[in-house]
Amino acid sequence: MTYDTTILLDIYRELQPKGGFEVVFVGVEVDYFPDPDLDCLGQKFSTLEDCFEYKFSSMPWPAIPFSDTKSRKLFTRFPLSAGYLSFDVSASVVIDPTGKVLRTNANNLFESYGARAYPFTHERMKCILYEIYEAGKRPSVMKLLASPERDFLINKNNQEVPLRDLEDKVVGLYFCKGDDDHHLTEKILEAYEQLVKVKNFEIVLVYIHYSFLGFQHTSEESYWKCFGEMPWLALPYKDPVCNTLQQVFNHPKYADPDGSEPNPNLVIIGPEGKFVERFGADILLKYGISAYPFTRKKVAKLEAKKMRNSNLFNGGNKNIPLVRTDGSIVQLSQLMGKRIMLIAENGIGLNNPDAKFWRILRARYLQMKGTSDEFEVIHICTKEGYSYGKNIATTPWLTLPAHSKGSSGSSLLGNFTSVGGLFAFDRDGSLVRRTRYPSIKWEKMDFPFYSGVWKEVLRDIIGRYQWNSLN
């Protein structure tokens, strides 16, 4: 059975007993038919009629007989092309009782909204989209997880647990397809076992029963096998709210094959809906339970705390020779007691600043020189020809000689140059700011030596881990 048929079968089983809904299977002559030696849909077919009969055998609805060639050409009346269809790809057309075509190529509509979209009119879709918008705008456990028929969740013993019990808790919505999520399940389990005893914390399984890559393996049996190994709560199998949650949080239908994109499978909802964090999985995997309640804001504060423990003069060789454009040499130890701005360009870490950045920095540097607010700049460019490039000879500040970049320089500055960016150090050598996105404005005369660091750290980690979008 194909993916499209599986979805439509669920809709049919829900709507057909209520009356007013029927499906008719139409076998279409396609331009492409597989070689008989190829294994398709788990079977081998030598003719289109054999394929038709095999597909129809799994369908509870009527069909136009394959022998009725004239009637089967019904599809030519709709804006579909035979080239769109293939041996294992179908298209659905929705027609109202008067014969008016409501939808063509309705498969995506069926997949995304299921029977909830009935009668599949534009007016009904406007209502659904508004409901999704409202749920995402002011989310709460009750608003997201309840339905007119249900105000409870279930545990693995199929016992009902009232949703109101979760309203004052931090709740993680775990979007899971089963075995594919084994590693994340283990990490959530470790965190759950430690946190549930001391925090108002709960996890809710949102089992994804429609997944293009795994639809043949997401049966009710697989649901209970997956859920039976989990100590938390769940939405019932194939509950319509599961589908709605995927729409609210724009949960992708296809897994990222190489893991380069953020993991979207754990959404964190704060007590009474105070906050929503869509990158909970990434945060848990990278930072563990120290990042509870698994929000970007908490990660930024952890990173800011780590920064305060970093010091430019701790360890390594403090006698690293730094060179000015006039050829004079200054050892790093001679800068102790001064505020220092370290700019490390490695072609990856620093978001290539434009000429305006360098112009304002040079003017600010010269303006502050000799005053109580003076600072020193150390520039390291490990990628030749990067933004600083050929203008290095015109700058008044310090640079790290090329021969030092792989030796004594890296022993002390490597922790900063390896990630790249702009680093600001206070007079005692403590790190007070880090950013890959430097932007100096004239009115901010104390840039980058000011407090409130976690907000800029937040911006930095959002860019570093791509925690700004799941589209």
C-alpha positions as CSV (number, residue, x, y, z in Angstrom):
1,M,0.0,0.0,0.0
2,T,1.4,3.4,-1.0
3,Y,1.8,6.3,1.4
4,D,-1.0,8.3,-0.2
5,T,-3.4,5.4,0.1
6,T,-2.5,4.8,3.7
7,I,-3.5,8.4,4.6
8,L,-6.7,8.4,2.5
9,L,-7.7,5.1,4.1
10,D,-7.6,6.6,7.6
11,I,-9.7,9.6,6.4
12,Y,-12.2,7.2,4.7
13,R,-12.6,5.0,7.8
14,E,-13.4,8.1,9.8
15,L,-15.7,9.9,7.4
16,Q,-17.5,7.3,5.4
17,P,-19.7,5.9,8.2
18,K,-21.0,9.4,8.8
19,G,-22.3,9.6,5.3
20,G,-21.6,12.3,2.7
21,F,-18.1,11.1,1.7
22,E,-17.0,8.5,-0.8
23,V,-13.8,7.6,-2.7
24,V,-13.6,6.2,-6.2
25,F,-10.4,4.6,-7.5
26,V,-9.5,5.5,-11.1
27,G,-6.6,3.7,-12.8
28,V,-4.8,6.0,-15.1
29,E,-2.6,5.1,-18.1
30,V,0.8,6.5,-17.1
31,D,3.7,7.4,-19.3
32,Y,6.1,5.4,-17.1
33,F,5.7,1.8,-16.2
34,P,8.5,-0.1,-14.4
35,D,10.3,-3.0,-16.0
36,P,8.7,-6.3,-15.1
37,D,11.9,-7.4,-13.5
38,L,11.8,-4.6,-11.0
39,D,10.4,-5.1,-7.5
40,C,7.7,-2.4,-7.0
41,L,5.5,-2.1,-3.9
42,G,6.9,-5.5,-2.9
43,Q,5.4,-7.2,-6.0
44,K,6.4,-7.7,-9.6
45,F,3.9,-6.9,-12.4
46,S,4.0,-7.5,-16.1
47,T,0.9,-5.4,-17.0
48,L,-0.8,-2.3,-15.8
49,E,-4.0,-4.2,-15.2
50,D,-2.2,-6.5,-12.8
51,C,-0.9,-3.5,-10.9
52,F,-4.4,-2.0,-10.9
53,E,-5.9,-5.2,-9.4
54,Y,-3.2,-5.4,-6.8
55,K,-3.6,-1.8,-5.6
56,F,-7.4,-2.1,-5.6
57,S,-7.3,-5.2,-3.5
58,S,-6.3,-3.1,-0.4
59,M,-9.0,-0.5,-1.0
60,P,-12.4,-0.6,0.7
61,W,-14.0,1.9,-1.8
62,P,-15.3,1.3,-5.3
63,A,-13.4,1.7,-8.5
64,I,-14.0,2.3,-12.2
65,P,-13.2,-1.1,-13.8
66,F,-9.9,-1.2,-15.6
67,S,-11.7,-2.5,-18.7
68,D,-13.8,0.6,-18.9
69,T,-11.2,2.7,-20.7
70,K,-13.6,5.4,-21.7
71,S,-14.7,6.1,-18.1
72,R,-11.1,5.9,-16.8
73,K,-10.2,8.9,-18.9
74,L,-12.2,10.9,-16.4
75,F,-9.0,12.4,-15.2
76,T,-8.5,14.3,-18.4
77,R,-11.4,16.6,-17.3
78,F,-9.3,17.9,-14.4
79,P,-6.1,20.0,-14.4
80,L,-3.8,17.0,-14.0
81,S,-1.3,15.6,-16.4
82,A,-0.5,12.0,-16.9
83,G,3.2,12.9,-16.5
84,Y,2.5,13.9,-12.9
85,L,1.2,10.4,-12.1
86,S,3.4,7.3,-12.1
87,F,3.3,3.7,-11.0
88,D,3.5,4.6,-7.3
89,V,2.4,8.3,-7.2
90,S,-1.3,9.3,-7.2
91,A,-3.4,12.4,-7.3
92,S,-6.7,13.1,-5.5
93,V,-9.5,15.3,-6.7
94,V,-12.2,16.4,-4.3
95,I,-15.7,17.1,-5.8
96,D,-18.7,18.4,-3.9
97,P,-22.3,17.0,-4.2
98,T,-23.1,19.4,-7.0
99,G,-20.1,18.3,-9.1
100,K,-18.0,21.4,-8.3
101,V,-14.3,20.6,-8.1
102,L,-13.1,21.8,-4.7
103,R,-9.5,20.5,-4.8
104,T,-7.1,19.1,-7.3
105,N,-3.9,17.3,-6.2
106,A,-5.4,17.2,-2.7
107,N,-2.8,14.7,-1.4
108,N,-0.9,17.3,0.6
109,L,-4.2,18.5,2.1
110,F,-5.1,15.0,3.2
111,E,-1.6,14.4,4.6
112,S,-1.4,17.7,6.6
113,Y,-4.9,17.9,8.0
114,G,-6.7,14.5,7.5
115,A,-10.4,14.2,8.2
116,R,-10.3,17.4,10.1
117,A,-10.3,19.3,6.8
118,Y,-13.7,17.8,5.8
119,P,-15.6,19.0,3.7
120,F,-12.3,20.2,2.2
121,T,-13.6,23.6,1.2
122,H,-11.6,26.9,1.3
123,E,-13.9,28.1,4.1
124,R,-13.0,25.1,6.2
125,M,-9.3,25.5,5.5
126,K,-9.5,29.2,6.6
127,C,-11.0,28.0,10.0
128,I,-8.3,25.4,10.5
129,L,-5.4,27.8,9.6
130,Y,-6.8,30.3,12.0
131,E,-7.0,27.7,14.8
132,I,-3.4,26.8,14.2
133,Y,-2.3,30.4,14.2
134,E,-4.1,31.0,17.5
135,A,-2.7,27.9,19.1
136,G,0.8,28.9,18.2
137,K,0.3,32.6,19.2
138,R,-0.7,31.9,22.8
139,P,0.3,28.3,23.4
140,S,-0.5,26.4,26.6
141,V,-0.8,22.7,27.5
142,M,-4.6,22.9,27.5
143,K,-4.8,24.9,24.3
144,L,-2.3,22.7,22.5
145,L,-3.2,19.2,23.7
146,A,-6.9,19.2,24.5
147,S,-9.7,18.5,22.0
148,P,-13.5,18.7,22.2
149,E,-13.5,14.9,22.8
150,R,-10.6,14.7,25.2
151,D,-9.1,16.6,28.1
152,F,-6.6,14.0,29.2
153,L,-3.4,12.2,28.2
154,I,-2.6,8.5,28.7
155,N,0.2,6.7,30.4
156,K,1.8,3.5,29.1
157,N,-0.8,1.4,31.0
158,N,-3.5,3.3,28.9
159,Q,-4.8,5.1,32.0
160,E,-6.1,8.6,31.7
161,V,-4.2,11.5,33.2
162,P,-6.0,14.9,33.3
163,L,-4.4,17.6,31.3
164,R,-4.9,20.1,34.1
165,D,-2.2,18.3,36.1
166,L,0.4,19.6,33.6
167,E,-0.6,23.3,33.5
168,D,2.0,24.4,36.0
169,K,4.8,22.2,34.6
170,V,7.5,22.6,32.0
171,V,6.3,20.2,29.3
172,G,8.4,18.7,26.5
173,L,6.5,17.6,23.4
174,Y,8.5,14.7,22.0
175,F,7.8,14.2,18.3
176,C,8.8,10.6,17.7
177,K,8.6,8.2,14.8
178,G,9.8,5.2,16.8
179,D,13.2,3.5,16.3
180,D,14.7,6.4,14.2
181,D,14.7,8.5,17.4
182,H,16.5,6.0,19.6
183,H,19.4,8.2,20.5
184,L,17.3,11.2,21.4
185,T,14.9,8.9,23.4
186,E,17.9,7.8,25.5
187,K,18.9,11.4,26.2
188,I,15.4,12.5,27.1
189,L,15.1,9.4,29.4
190,E,18.3,10.3,31.2
191,A,17.1,13.9,31.8
192,Y,13.6,12.8,32.7
193,E,14.7,10.4,35.4
194,Q,16.9,13.1,37.0
195,L,14.5,16.0,36.7
196,V,11.0,14.6,37.3
197,K,11.9,14.0,40.9
198,V,13.0,17.5,41.6
199,K,11.3,19.7,39.0
200,N,7.8,20.3,37.7
201,F,8.7,18.6,34.5
202,E,6.9,16.2,32.1
203,I,7.3,14.7,28.6
204,V,4.4,14.0,26.2
205,L,4.9,11.6,23.3
206,V,3.5,12.9,20.0
207,Y,3.7,9.8,17.9
208,I,4.1,10.7,14.2
209,H,1.9,8.2,12.4
210,Y,2.3,9.9,9.0
211,S,5.9,9.9,7.8
212,F,6.9,9.3,4.2
213,L,10.0,7.3,5.1
214,G,8.3,5.3,7.9
215,F,4.6,5.0,7.1
216,Q,4.8,1.2,6.7
217,H,6.2,0.9,10.2
218,T,4.0,3.3,12.2
219,S,1.2,0.9,13.2
220,E,-0.7,0.9,16.5
221,E,1.4,-2.0,17.5
222,S,4.6,0.0,16.8
223,Y,3.1,2.9,18.8
224,W,2.6,0.7,21.9
225,K,6.0,-0.9,21.5
226,C,7.6,2.5,21.4
227,F,5.5,4.1,24.2
228,G,5.8,1.0,26.4
229,E,9.5,1.7,26.9
230,M,8.8,5.3,28.0
231,P,7.9,6.4,31.6
232,W,6.1,9.6,30.5
233,L,2.7,10.4,29.0
234,A,1.4,10.4,25.4
235,L,-1.4,11.5,23.2
236,P,-3.5,8.5,22.0
237,Y,-2.5,6.8,18.8
238,K,-3.5,8.8,15.7
239,D,-5.2,11.5,17.8
240,P,-5.9,14.4,15.5
241,V,-4.0,16.7,17.8
242,C,-0.8,15.0,16.8
243,N,-1.3,16.3,13.3
244,T,-2.3,19.7,14.5
245,L,0.9,20.0,16.6
246,Q,3.0,19.3,13.5
247,Q,1.3,22.2,11.8
248,V,1.6,24.5,14.8
249,F,5.3,23.9,15.2
250,N,6.0,23.4,11.5
251,H,7.4,20.0,12.3
252,P,9.2,18.6,9.2
253,K,7.8,15.4,7.6
254,Y,11.2,14.3,6.4
255,A,14.3,13.7,8.6
256,D,17.5,15.6,7.8
257,P,19.7,12.9,6.3
258,D,23.1,14.2,7.5
259,G,22.1,15.8,10.8
260,S,23.4,19.2,9.7
261,E,20.2,21.0,10.5
262,P,18.8,21.5,14.0
263,N,16.8,18.6,15.5
264,P,13.1,19.7,15.7
265,N,11.8,16.7,17.7
266,L,11.5,18.2,21.2
267,V,9.4,21.4,21.8
268,I,9.4,22.8,25.3
269,I,6.3,24.6,26.6
270,G,6.7,26.6,29.8
271,P,4.2,26.7,32.7
272,E,1.0,28.4,31.7
273,G,2.5,28.8,28.3
274,K,5.0,31.4,29.5
275,F,7.6,30.4,26.8
276,V,7.9,28.0,23.8
277,E,11.3,26.6,22.8
278,R,11.4,24.7,19.5
279,F,15.1,23.7,19.7
280,G,14.8,21.7,22.9
281,A,16.3,18.6,21.3
282,D,19.4,20.4,20.2
283,I,19.8,22.1,23.5
284,L,19.5,18.8,25.5
285,L,21.9,17.0,23.2
286,K,24.5,19.7,23.4
287,Y,24.2,20.9,27.0
288,G,22.5,18.2,29.0
289,I,20.3,18.8,32.1
290,S,22.4,21.9,33.1
291,A,20.4,23.7,30.4
292,Y,17.0,22.9,32.0
293,P,14.4,24.1,31.1
294,F,16.1,23.7,27.7
295,T,15.7,27.1,26.3
296,R,18.1,29.3,24.2
297,K,18.0,31.9,27.0
298,K,19.3,29.4,29.5
299,V,22.0,28.3,27.1
300,A,23.1,31.9,26.6
301,K,23.4,32.3,30.4
302,L,25.5,29.1,30.7
303,E,27.7,30.4,27.9
304,A,28.0,33.8,29.6
305,K,29.0,32.1,32.8
306,K,31.6,30.1,31.0
307,M,32.9,33.3,29.4
308,R,33.4,34.9,32.8
309,N,35.7,32.0,33.7
310,S,37.8,32.6,30.6
311,N,40.9,34.7,31.0
312,L,43.4,35.9,28.3
313,F,46.4,35.6,30.6
314,N,45.7,32.2,32.2
315,G,48.1,29.5,31.1
316,G,50.2,29.5,27.9
317,N,53.0,31.7,27.0
318,K,52.4,35.3,28.1
319,N,55.5,36.4,26.1
320,I,53.9,35.9,22.7
321,P,55.4,38.6,20.4
322,L,52.8,40.9,18.9
323,V,53.8,43.3,16.1
324,R,52.7,46.8,15.1
325,T,52.8,48.0,11.6
326,D,56.0,50.1,12.3
327,G,57.8,46.8,13.2
328,S,57.9,47.3,16.9
329,I,57.2,44.3,19.1
330,V,55.0,44.1,22.2
331,Q,54.8,41.1,24.3
332,L,51.3,39.9,25.5
333,S,52.4,40.3,29.1
334,Q,52.9,44.0,28.6
335,L,49.1,44.4,27.9
336,M,48.1,43.3,31.4
337,G,46.0,46.0,33.0
338,K,44.5,47.2,29.7
339,R,41.2,46.4,28.0
340,I,41.8,44.3,25.0
341,M,39.8,43.5,21.9
342,L,40.9,40.3,20.1
343,I,39.6,39.9,16.6
344,A,40.2,36.4,15.2
345,E,39.3,35.8,11.5
346,N,39.6,32.2,10.4
347,G,37.2,32.3,7.4
348,I,34.5,30.6,9.4
349,G,34.0,32.1,12.9
350,L,33.8,35.8,12.1
351,N,30.9,37.1,10.1
352,N,33.0,39.1,7.6
353,P,32.6,42.7,8.7
354,D,32.5,45.4,6.1
355,A,34.8,48.3,5.6
356,K,32.7,50.5,7.8
357,F,33.5,48.3,10.8
358,W,37.2,48.7,10.3
359,R,36.9,52.4,9.7
360,I,34.9,53.1,12.8
361,L,37.1,50.8,14.9
362,R,40.3,52.6,13.7
363,A,38.8,56.0,14.5
364,R,37.6,54.8,17.9
365,Y,41.0,53.3,18.7
366,L,42.9,56.5,17.9
367,Q,40.3,58.6,19.7
368,M,40.7,56.6,22.9
369,K,44.5,56.3,22.8
370,G,46.1,57.9,25.8
371,T,42.8,58.3,27.7
372,S,41.6,56.4,30.7
373,D,39.2,54.5,28.3
374,E,41.9,53.3,25.9
375,F,42.0,49.8,24.7
376,E,44.3,47.6,22.6
377,V,43.4,45.6,19.6
378,I,45.0,42.3,18.6
379,H,44.1,41.1,15.1
380,I,44.7,37.5,13.9
381,C,43.8,36.6,10.4
382,T,44.4,32.9,9.7
383,K,42.8,33.0,6.2
384,E,44.7,35.2,3.8
385,G,42.7,37.6,1.8
386,Y,39.8,37.7,4.2
387,S,37.9,40.9,5.1
388,Y,41.0,42.6,6.7
389,G,43.1,41.4,3.8
390,K,45.4,43.8,2.1
391,N,44.7,46.8,4.4
392,I,46.6,45.2,7.3
393,A,49.5,47.7,6.7
394,T,47.3,50.7,7.4
395,T,46.1,49.6,10.9
396,P,47.6,51.0,14.0
397,W,47.1,48.0,16.3
398,L,48.8,44.7,17.0
399,T,48.9,41.6,14.9
400,L,50.1,38.1,15.6
401,P,53.0,37.2,13.2
402,A,52.4,34.3,10.8
403,H,55.2,32.2,12.3
404,S,53.5,32.4,15.8
405,K,50.1,31.3,14.7
406,G,50.9,27.6,14.9
407,S,53.3,27.7,17.8
408,S,53.3,29.7,21.0
409,G,50.4,31.9,19.8
410,S,48.1,29.0,19.5
411,S,48.9,27.7,23.0
412,L,47.4,30.8,24.6
413,L,45.1,32.2,21.9
414,G,44.0,29.0,20.3
415,N,40.8,28.7,22.4
416,F,39.6,32.0,20.9
417,T,41.1,31.8,17.4
418,S,39.7,28.3,16.8
419,V,36.1,29.5,16.9
420,G,36.8,33.0,15.5
421,G,35.0,36.2,16.2
422,L,35.5,39.3,18.3
423,F,36.5,38.9,22.0
424,A,36.6,41.7,24.5
425,F,38.7,41.3,27.7
426,D,38.5,43.6,30.8
427,R,41.6,45.0,32.5
428,D,42.0,41.8,34.6
429,G,42.0,39.7,31.4
430,S,38.5,38.2,32.0
431,L,36.4,37.7,28.9
432,V,33.4,40.1,28.9
433,R,32.0,39.7,25.4
434,R,32.1,37.4,22.4
435,T,30.4,37.8,19.1
436,R,30.7,36.6,15.5
437,Y,28.7,39.6,14.4
438,P,30.6,42.8,15.4
439,S,28.8,46.0,14.6
440,I,30.2,49.3,16.0
441,K,28.0,52.3,16.3
442,W,29.2,55.8,17.0
443,E,26.8,56.3,19.9
444,K,28.0,53.2,21.7
445,M,31.3,54.6,22.8
446,D,31.9,51.7,25.2
447,F,31.6,48.9,22.7
448,P,32.3,46.1,23.3
449,F,33.2,46.6,26.9
450,Y,29.7,46.8,28.6
451,S,27.5,44.5,30.6
452,G,24.3,42.6,29.7
453,V,26.5,40.1,27.9
454,W,24.0,37.1,27.7
455,K,21.8,38.8,25.1
456,E,24.7,39.0,22.6
457,V,25.8,35.5,23.5
458,L,22.2,34.4,22.7
459,R,22.6,36.0,19.2
460,D,25.9,34.3,18.8
461,I,24.7,30.8,19.6
462,I,21.6,31.2,17.5
463,G,23.8,31.9,14.5
464,R,26.3,29.2,15.5
465,Y,23.7,26.4,15.8
466,Q,21.2,27.7,13.2
467,W,18.6,28.1,16.0
468,N,16.7,30.7,14.2
469,S,14.4,28.7,11.9
470,L,13.1,25.2,11.2
471,N,11.9,25.9,7.7
